[in-house]
């Protein structure tokens, strides 16, 4: 059976933590920032963990 290829689109957007969970950065932080509150913009800076349902799907695409 041939080797499975990593899905490069997901690999660029998602990083793995030491425990094996997946983290990502939220969108909507590149433009039209004037109408967004400071709290919302601060929250968008931080990396978040993916939900369990997405973690299962993305790990399959990453072959982990």
Secondary structure, 3 states (H helix, E strand, C coil): CCCCCCCHHHHHHEEECCCCCEEEECCCCCCCCCCCCHHHHHHHHCEEECCHHHHHHHHHHHCC
